[in-house]
Amino acid sequence: MEDYAAKMALKSDAALREYVTGYAQYREDAVLAAFDELRRRGQPAPEETTLRPQLEVAAQAQAAAAEAARLSRAESIELPAEEQPVLYTPGVIVLFSVLFNTIIAGAVLLAMNFSRLKRTKAIWGLVAFVLAYLIGEAVIVNIFMQKYTINPLLVPLLNLPAILAYILWFWPRYVGTYQFKPRGWLLPLLICFSVMLALGLLLQHIPGAAQLMKQQMQQQ
C-alpha cells in the first residue's frame, strides 16, 4: 500500500487542491490524504465535509477487497511438499469421534494438529469448548434419564454439533489450510482401542461398576 500521506506532504498547495477538485480521477486514499495535508497546513478544503464520508466508505471497501484478493492468492499458491505440515485430516478427526462415541477422541487429534502448528491459544480454546460441551451434554443426558428411557442414539446425536464445530469452525479458524500431508492414524487407533480395553477390564474390578454397566446395557 502506498504511503499517500508522505507523498502529499511534498506537494504544493495547488497540487493538493487539484486532488480535491479532480477527486474522481484519483484513488480515494490519495484524496483523503490530500484533505488531511490541507487541514494540517491550516487550509481545510470546503469540499471535505461533503466528500470525505463517501470517500472513506469507498476506501474501506477497496481495502477489504484487496485483503480478500491477497488471502485468495495466498491460499491458491501450493506449498512445496517439504513445507506442508503433517496433520490428522478432518475425515480422521470425524472418524475417531464417531467410532469411539466421544468428542474427546476427535478433540485430542485436533489439539495435536494445533500443537504441530504452534497454536497454543487454540488448544486452550478447544479444551474449554470440550469441557463446557461435556458438562452440557451430561446435564441433558441426566434430564432424559429421569424422564425417559435412554435411546442408544442420543449420545451420538448430541456429539454431532461438536464434531461439526471441529471441522467447520476450529479447522478454518486455527488451521486455516487444506494444504498438508496426512498424518498416519493407525497408531492412535490402536492406542485408543487399548485404552478402551484397559478401562473395560478395570471397571470389572471396581465394586458396583459391572452391575451399573449391565443395567445400562439392559436399558439400551
Summary of the structure (lengths in Angstrom):
residues: 220
radius of gyration: 29.3
end to end distance: 63.8
largest distance: 92.3
contacts: 556
relative contact order: 0.09
helix: 76%
strand: 2%
